[in-house]
Amino acid sequence: MSSKAMLKVQEDIKALKQLLSLAASGLQRNTLNIDKLKIETAQELKNAEIALRTQKTPPGLQHENTAPADYFRILVQQFEVQLQQYRQQIEELENHLASQANNSHITPQDLSMAMQKIYQTFVALAAQLQSIHENVKVLKEQYLGYRKMFLGDAVDVFEARRAEAKKWQNAPRVTTGPTPFSTMPNAAAVAMAATLTQQQQPATGLNAFKL
């Protein structure tokens, strides 16, 4: 009696065990992601309530409201953690390339891995840049609406900067000037609401590179 059939069954069982292990790992990872998403969703609901209360607070009492400052402080800390992660990945890539250079032997697989890591880093950075860009656009629109509603001023204060940007395209040069948000009243509520809105719309790598 030939043992090939039994060996084939053993190989199939081994392959199925590996697939089962991968599926279990994926299920565990998805469970952790779901738990993390629940926590983040609950926190964003709290942030939305804080933004709503901040928006309803009169400008004269805004100095007593520290919730927006705490929110942006936490947001900056999160950005710092992400930047540290990116720096660590870049350092790992540099060390890998340095070790390969010392051995004077770089295979096509090493180059492919390095390019993949660089690509992932740029995609993550571009997604962050896209998020900031969209936040700025929303802030501009809400600021103009705020001026029109509460100050009775329908003038587009950003028109001059758009005209100046067109001049830059024709004659490249570097110019500086004050930020248009330096004197924005009740800016904390507007910026916080815009950031919360943007975080509910995750940016993709493709849209990020369009920026």
Disulfide bonds with the S-S distance in Angstrom:
none
